[in-house]
Amino acid sequence: MACFPTQGADDESKSYGRGLEELPRQAVMNLLLVGISHRTAPVEIRERMHIPASCLSRALQDLARREEILEGLILSTCNRVEVLANVRDYDEGARALRQFLADYHRFDLAPYEHYLYWRRQEEALRHLFRVAASLDSMILGEPQILGQVKQAFQAAREAGALHGTLEEAVNQALAAARRVRRETALGTAAVSVSYAAVELARKIFGSLAGKTVFLVGAGKMSELAARHLAGAGAEAIFVTNRTYERAQELAEAFHGQPVSFEELFDYLSRADIVITSTGAPGFLIRREHAEQLLATRRNRPVFFVDIAVPRDVDPAVNELDNAFVYDIDDLQQVVAANLRQRQREAVWAEEIVEQEVQRTLRRLAARQVVPTIVALEEKLEAIRRAETERFRGRLSTLTAEQREAVDALTRGILNKILHGPISELKRGSSNVERGTLEELIRKIFGVEE
């Protein structure tokens, strides 16, 4: 997919994310998110809205240069496309985000509006935290999303699209997700059939390092199980299939060895783990085959993962010592039990996320009153200096020590005057009426925006 430049994206002389040096821009917190995900749209719609990693930098630069956008983040995966921005104004920001998506994809966004969801301020922040913690994923607790949010964060920083409030918010979301991983078991139990096979194999063998895998049949499920097993340390892999070319193709993918279907039982005894997924009408591996296999292996354990329907491995094989057979129903029961465990862990994970969201809101809101506090201190300090200068002639007869005492006295009075309004600003920073309080204090003391 091509990256479509918009709004003068070819003018490399323009600075991206302009105004980085402006304190008010960095302190603003008007978070707005627009997204589309597996919860709201089918895969063909998500594909149309997808922004490839190779185009992400240019897209972020285009987003950041738009006048209404102060900061921006783009998260684009197979299950979601989300644009999170810190905007000057919500209505103008929403129009800018719509226009950005329309410009990037070069199509009218109107037919896709009902697939989109919008979040603002606290809800946008909470959504970001839940996504990073894998509480909004298609597979609850899956670990990939945290890495994808990290990559999106890094890309946005490199593109100059993050430099203030939103940058801090994403940082806190990543920290909250790490806390969820550390303090809960949300992502530990296997919730896919292929990975459940790996979990069971680990229970039988302890470590899978150096174990040999034999794929009997080259179906997608057995390929996924083999991929997980290889990732867990299994080394040698044999592949057989009724179509030898397919066996060769899959063996090459795993740097393994293809075996002709007729030679299956000549090689089977070498395998510690046998994954079967053929379309055979009856049992391919019977009890007598397993007895001979175990004798050749001198009773070293062998693990059968039978994903085929109808089954490839005779259930009677499971009656033999050191032979372990699991079929698709067994694996699905493991998955269901693990999913229930993840759902129980998700309750605590949601609580952690909410704690971190509220903590971040307080931090970001407190940060917003800093410009007012600084301006207030500067205004009153300027008055103090001006009045001291006005009475310089009358103070000329004082000793240096006495002048220092007067200076300290006036500073002390100033600090006592400032203590009340500054304390109220800090205390009310996370309150919904903070803006009214801040505006009132500015008016009382004559502090300009």
C-alpha positions in Angstrom: 0.0 0.0 0.0 1.3 3.4 -0.9 1.7 6.2 1.6 -0.4 9.1 0.3 1.1 12.5 1.2 -1.3 15.3 2.2 -1.2 19.0 3.0 2.2 19.6 1.6 3.8 16.5 3.0 6.6 16.8 0.4 7.7 20.1 1.8 10.5 18.8 4.0 11.5 22.3 5.1 8.4 22.6 7.3 8.9 21.7 10.9 6.6 18.9 12.2 4.7 19.4 15.4 5.3 23.1 15.4 5.1 25.1 18.6 7.0 22.5 20.7 8.6 25.2 22.7 5.2 26.8 23.7 4.4 25.9 27.4 0.6 26.4 27.0 0.6 23.9 24.1 2.5 21.3 26.1 0.2 21.9 29.2 -3.1 21.6 27.3 -5.0 18.3 28.0 -7.9 17.9 25.5 -7.6 14.2 24.6 -9.6 12.9 21.7 -9.6 9.4 20.2 -11.2 8.0 17.1 -10.9 4.4 16.3 -12.2 1.3 14.5 -11.6 -2.2 15.9 -12.7 -5.9 15.8 -15.5 -4.9 18.2 -17.0 -2.4 15.7 -16.0 -3.5 12.2 -15.4 -6.7 10.1 -11.9 -7.5 8.8 -12.5 -6.1 5.3 -13.3 -2.7 6.8 -10.4 -2.8 9.1 -8.1 -3.6 6.2 -9.3 -0.5 4.3 -8.5 1.7 7.3 -5.1 0.1 8.1 -2.0 2.3 8.1 1.1 0.1 7.4 4.2 0.5 9.6 6.2 1.6 6.5 3.8 4.6 6.2 3.5 5.4 9.9 6.2 8.1 10.1 4.8 10.1 7.2 1.2 9.8 8.5 2.3 11.0 12.0 4.1 14.0 10.5 1.0 14.9 8.5 -1.2 14.5 11.6 1.2 16.6 13.8 1.4 19.6 11.3 -2.4 20.2 11.4 -3.2 23.4 13.3 -5.9 21.8 15.4 -3.6 18.9 16.6 -1.1 19.5 19.4 0.1 15.9 19.7 -0.8 12.6 18.0 -0.4 8.9 18.3 -1.5 6.3 15.7 -2.0 2.6 16.7 -2.6 0.4 13.6 -2.8 -3.4 14.0 -4.7 -6.2 12.4 -7.5 -5.7 14.9 -7.7 -1.9 15.3 -6.8 1.4 13.9 -6.9 4.3 16.4 -5.8 7.9 16.3 -5.3 9.6 19.7 -4.7 13.3 19.8 -4.3 16.2 22.1 -6.3 18.9 20.5 -6.8 22.7 20.9 -10.6 22.4 20.7 -12.8 19.2 20.6 -15.1 20.2 17.7 -12.2 21.4 15.5 -10.1 18.5 16.6 -12.8 16.0 15.6 -13.0 17.6 12.2 -9.2 17.5 11.8 -9.1 13.8 12.7 -11.8 13.0 10.2 -10.0 15.0 7.5 -6.7 13.3 8.3 -8.2 9.8 7.9 -10.0 10.9 4.7 -6.8 12.5 3.3 -4.6 9.6 4.1 -6.9 6.9 2.7 -8.2 9.1 -0.1 -11.8 8.1 0.2 -14.9 9.7 1.7 -15.2 8.8 5.4 -19.0 9.1 5.5 -19.8 5.4 4.6 -17.6 4.3 7.5 -18.8 6.7 10.2 -21.0 4.0 11.9 -18.0 1.8 12.4 -16.0 4.5 14.2 -16.0 5.2 17.9 -15.0 8.4 19.7 -13.6 8.9 23.1 -12.6 12.2 24.8 -10.6 13.2 27.9 -11.0 10.6 30.7 -12.7 8.0 28.5 -9.9 8.4 25.9 -7.3 7.9 28.6 -9.0 4.9 30.0 -9.4 3.3 26.6 -5.7 3.8 25.9 -4.8 2.1 29.3 -7.2 -0.8 28.7 -5.8 -1.4 25.2 -2.2 -1.4 26.3 -3.1 -3.8 29.1 -4.8 -6.2 26.6 -8.2 -5.8 28.2 -9.8 -4.7 24.9 -8.1 -7.4 22.8 -9.8 -10.0 20.7 -7.9 -12.6 22.9 -8.0 -11.3 26.4 -4.5 -10.9 27.9 -2.6 -11.5 24.6 0.9 -10.1 24.9 1.5 -8.7 21.4 -0.5 -5.5 22.0 1.8 -4.1 24.6 4.7 -4.3 22.1 2.5 -2.7 19.4 1.7 0.3 21.7 5.4 0.7 22.5 6.2 0.7 18.8 3.5 3.3 18.1 4.8 5.4 21.0 8.4 5.3 19.6 7.2 6.1 16.1 5.2 9.1 17.3 8.2 10.5 19.3 10.6 10.0 16.4 8.1 11.8 14.1 7.9 14.8 16.5 4.2 14.1 17.2 4.6 13.6 21.0 6.1 16.2 23.3 3.9 17.0 26.2 0.7 15.9 27.9 -0.1 13.0 25.5 3.5 11.8 25.7 3.2 11.5 29.4 -0.2 9.8 29.2 1.1 7.1 26.8 4.1 6.6 29.1 1.8 6.1 32.0 -0.4 3.6 30.0 2.7 1.5 29.2 3.7 1.6 32.9 0.2 0.5 33.9 0.2 -2.4 31.4 3.6 -3.6 32.8 2.1 -3.4 36.3 -0.9 -5.6 35.1 1.6 -8.1 33.6 3.6 -8.1 36.8 0.8 -8.3 39.4 -1.7 -10.5 37.6 -1.7 -13.8 35.6 -3.8 -12.2 32.8 -1.5 -13.4 30.0 -0.1 -16.6 31.4 -2.7 -19.3 30.6 -2.9 -20.5 27.0 -6.2 -19.6 25.2 -5.5 -21.0 21.7 -5.7 -24.7 20.8 -2.2 -24.6 19.3 -0.6 -23.0 22.4 -2.6 -25.3 24.7 -0.7 -28.2 23.1 2.6 -26.5 24.1 1.4 -26.0 27.6 0.5 -29.7 28.0 3.8 -30.7 26.4 5.7 -28.6 29.0 3.8 -30.4 31.8 4.9 -33.8 30.5 8.5 -33.0 29.5 9.3 -30.2 31.9 11.6 -28.4 29.4 11.1 -28.7 25.6 14.7 -27.8 24.8 16.1 -30.2 22.3 12.9 -32.2 21.8 12.0 -33.6 18.4 8.6 -32.8 16.8 6.9 -34.8 14.0 4.1 -33.2 12.0 1.9 -35.8 10.5 -0.2 -33.8 8.0 0.6 -30.2 7.2 -2.6 -28.4 8.2 -2.7 -24.9 9.6 -3.4 -26.0 13.2 -0.5 -28.4 13.3 1.7 -25.8 11.7 0.8 -23.3 14.5 1.4 -25.8 17.2 4.8 -26.6 15.7 5.6 -22.9 15.5 4.8 -22.5 19.2 6.8 -25.7 20.1 9.8 -24.4 18.2 9.5 -21.1 20.0 9.5 -23.0 23.3 12.9 -24.7 22.4 11.9 -27.8 20.4 14.6 -28.4 17.8 14.5 -31.2 15.2 11.3 -31.2 13.2 10.1 -33.9 10.7 7.1 -33.3 8.4 5.1 -35.9 6.4 2.1 -35.4 4.3 0.2 -37.4 1.6 1.3 -34.6 -0.8 5.1 -34.7 -0.5 5.5 -31.2 -2.0 3.5 -29.7 0.9 5.7 -31.7 3.4 8.8 -30.2 1.7 7.3 -26.7 1.9 6.5 -26.9 5.6 9.7 -28.6 6.5 11.6 -25.8 4.8 9.7 -23.2 6.9 11.0 -24.9 10.1 14.4 -25.9 8.7 13.2 -29.4 9.2 13.3 -32.7 7.3 10.5 -33.9 4.9 9.5 -37.5 5.1 7.4 -39.4 2.6 4.1 -40.7 3.9 5.1 -44.3 3.3 8.1 -43.9 5.6 6.1 -42.5 8.5 6.6 -45.5 10.9 10.3 -45.7 10.1 10.8 -42.2 11.5 8.1 -41.9 14.2 10.2 -43.4 17.0 12.5 -40.4 16.8 9.8 -38.0 17.8 9.1 -36.9 21.4 6.0 -34.9 20.2 3.8 -36.1 17.4 1.2 -33.6 16.0 -1.4 -35.2 13.7 -3.9 -33.4 11.4 -4.6 -35.7 8.4 -7.9 -36.3 6.7 -7.6 -40.1 7.1 -11.0 -41.8 7.5 -9.8 -44.0 10.5 -7.1 -44.3 13.1 -3.7 -43.7 11.5 -1.7 -44.6 14.7 -3.1 -47.7 16.6 -2.2 -49.2 19.9 0.1 -51.7 18.3 2.0 -49.0 16.5 2.5 -47.1 19.8 3.7 -50.2 21.6 6.3 -50.8 18.9 7.3 -47.1 19.0 7.7 -47.2 22.8 9.8 -50.3 22.7 12.1 -48.7 20.1 12.3 -45.6 22.3 13.0 -47.8 25.4 9.9 -46.3 27.1 10.9 -42.7 26.8 7.7 -40.6 26.9 6.0 -39.7 23.7 3.3 -37.0 23.4 0.5 -37.1 20.8 -1.5 -34.0 19.8 -4.3 -35.2 17.7 -6.0 -32.2 16.0 -7.6 -34.3 13.3 -11.4 -34.9 12.9 -12.0 -37.8 12.6 -9.1 -38.6 15.0 -5.8 -40.0 13.8 -4.6 -41.6 17.1 -6.5 -44.5 18.7 -7.6 -43.4 22.2 -6.3 -46.8 23.4 -2.8 -45.5 23.0 -3.4 -43.4 26.1 -3.6 -46.6 28.2 0.1 -47.3 27.6 2.7 -46.2 30.1 4.6 -43.1 28.8 2.2 -42.5 26.0 0.1 -39.3 26.3 -2.7 -38.6 23.9 -4.7 -35.3 23.7 -7.3 -34.7 21.0 -9.1 -31.5 19.9 -11.7 -31.8 22.7 -9.1 -32.1 25.4 -7.2 -29.1 24.1 -10.4 -27.0 23.9 -11.3 -27.9 27.5 -7.8 -26.6 28.5 -8.5 -23.4 26.5 -11.9 -23.0 28.1 -10.5 -23.4 31.6 -7.6 -21.0 30.9 -10.0 -18.5 29.5 -12.0 -18.6 32.7 -8.8 -18.1 34.6 -7.9 -15.0 32.5 -11.4 -13.6 33.0 -10.9 -13.9 36.8 -7.5 -12.2 36.5 -9.1 -9.5 34.3 -11.2 -8.3 37.3 -8.0 -7.3 39.2 -6.4 -6.0 36.0 -9.3 -3.6 35.5 -8.9 -2.4 39.0 -5.2 -1.7 38.5 -6.0 0.1 35.2 -8.6 2.3 37.0 -6.2 3.2 39.8 -3.5 4.2 37.2 -6.0 6.2 35.1 -7.1 8.2 38.1 -3.5 8.8 39.2 -2.5 9.9 35.7 -5.5 12.2 35.5 -4.5 13.9 38.8 -0.9 14.3 37.5 -1.9 15.7 34.1 -4.5 18.0 35.6 -2.0 19.4 38.2 0.4 20.0 35.3 -2.2 22.1 33.6 -2.3 24.7 36.4 1.4 25.2 36.4 1.3 28.0 33.8 -1.2 29.9 36.0 0.9 29.4 39.1 4.0 30.6 37.4 2.2 33.6 35.9 0.7 34.4 39.3 4.1 34.3 41.0 5.7 36.4 38.3 2.9 39.0 38.5 3.1 39.5 42.3 6.9 39.4 42.3 6.9 42.1 39.6 4.6 44.2 41.9 6.9 43.6 44.9 10.0 44.6 42.9 8.3 47.7 41.5 7.2 48.9 45.0 10.6 48.2 46.5 12.2 50.2 43.7 9.7 53.1 44.3 10.7 53.4 47.9 14.4 53.0 47.2 15.1 56.6 48.2 13.5 56.2 51.6 15.4 53.0 52.2 18.8 54.5 51.3 19.6 55.3 55.0 19.2 51.6 55.9 22.2 49.3 56.3 22.7 46.4 53.9 21.6 44.1 56.6 18.4 46.1 57.2 17.7 46.2 53.4 18.0 42.4 53.3 15.5 42.2 56.2 13.0 44.4 54.3 13.5 42.2 51.2 12.9 39.1 53.2 9.8 40.6 54.9 8.2 41.6 51.6 9.0 38.1 50.1 7.4 36.5 53.2 4.3 38.6 52.8 4.1 37.7 49.1 4.5 34.0 49.8 1.7 34.1 52.4 -0.6 35.9 49.9 0.2 33.3 47.2 -0.2 30.3 49.5 -4.0 30.3 49.5 -4.7 30.6 45.7 -1.8 28.2 44.8 -3.1 25.6 47.3 -6.6 25.9 45.9 -5.4 25.5 42.3 -3.4 22.4 43.2 -6.2 20.9 45.3 -8.8 21.6 42.6 -6.7 20.6 39.6 -8.5 17.3 39.1 -11.9 18.8 39.8 -14.4 19.3 36.9 -14.6 23.0 38.0 -10.9 23.6 37.8 -11.2 25.8 34.7 -13.7 28.1 36.5 -11.4 28.3 39.6 -8.4 29.0 37.5 -10.2 31.7 35.5 -11.4 33.3 38.7 -7.9 33.5 40.3 -6.5 35.0 37.1 -9.2 37.7 37.1 -8.8 38.5 40.8 -5.0 39.0 40.4 -5.0 40.4 36.9 -3.0 37.6 35.4 -3.4 37.4 31.6 -3.8 34.1 29.7 
